[in-house]
Amino acid sequence: AQSVTQPDIHITVSEGASLELRCNYSYGATPYLFWYVQSPGQGLQLLLKYFSGDTLVQGIKGFEAEFKRSQSSFNLRKPSVHWSDAAEYFCAVNDYKLSFGAGTTVTVRA
Amino acid sequence: KAGVTQTPRYLIKTRGQQVTLSCSPISGHRSVSWYQQTPGQGLQFLFEYFSETQRNKGNFPGRFSGRQFSNSRSEMNVSTLELGDSALYLCASRLPGQANTGELFFGEGSRLTVL
């Protein structure tokens, strides 16, 4: 069955610093991959998605992600984080349903 | 355009009771999915409904059930509540014809506490 793994449970980053969140997938064919963000007390919001084509995808809020088939990875990046980026981030793979990773909590320090 | 609306947002029940949660999808979205979110198990798929039919089901006991109405609104029901059912229940909708590629739009969830 398809699955995703997020190795980092919690990341702390300084405001203005760069951020990279890791995601590894397990899927036989080309996966449909997503990154969602969840702010405290909120639902999930889609940041970006990858289906095929260009391996570097741009999303909302200044986020981007790179699909690397050779490494089975789909890491999320942001060049300069803002305090409002503090949230929980989920990587997901879609077959007939979304299978989510365990999530990475991002703390932004001033 | 209104987003996915879930009611109630918060509720407290006791063991053995049952609960019904409601979800109104975005207008025009005919697919509704339900997810359970807990600290221990994370986000887990419960079921998906499309045109009043359950299309897919996750690995949950029969105490968890759902339905969808002709206006695409959906309800899920949990009977004989257990402490472990305490969770945030998220509803999501998407446009038809985008089963794998379509973005899921999530509501803010219904937070159920079972005492």
HADDOCK unambig.tbl for C-alpha pairs under 7 A between the chains (distance, minus, plus):
assign (segid A and resid 32 and name CA) (segid B and resid 101 and name CA) 6.68 0.50 0.50
assign (segid A and resid 42 and name CA) (segid B and resid 108 and name CA) 4.85 0.50 0.50
assign (segid A and resid 43 and name CA) (segid B and resid 106 and name CA) 5.65 0.50 0.50
assign (segid A and resid 43 and name CA) (segid B and resid 107 and name CA) 5.39 0.50 0.50
assign (segid A and resid 43 and name CA) (segid B and resid 108 and name CA) 4.02 0.50 0.50
assign (segid A and resid 43 and name CA) (segid B and resid 109 and name CA) 6.12 0.50 0.50
assign (segid A and resid 44 and name CA) (segid B and resid 106 and name CA) 5.62 0.50 0.50
assign (segid A and resid 45 and name CA) (segid B and resid 106 and name CA) 6.90 0.50 0.50
assign (segid A and resid 94 and name CA) (segid B and resid 100 and name CA) 5.77 0.50 0.50
assign (segid A and resid 95 and name CA) (segid B and resid 100 and name CA) 5.80 0.50 0.50
assign (segid A and resid 96 and name CA) (segid B and resid 99 and name CA) 6.42 0.50 0.50
assign (segid A and resid 96 and name CA) (segid B and resid 100 and name CA) 6.10 0.50 0.50
assign (segid A and resid 100 and name CA) (segid B and resid 43 and name CA) 6.19 0.50 0.50
assign (segid A and resid 102 and name CA) (segid B and resid 42 and name CA) 5.75 0.50 0.50
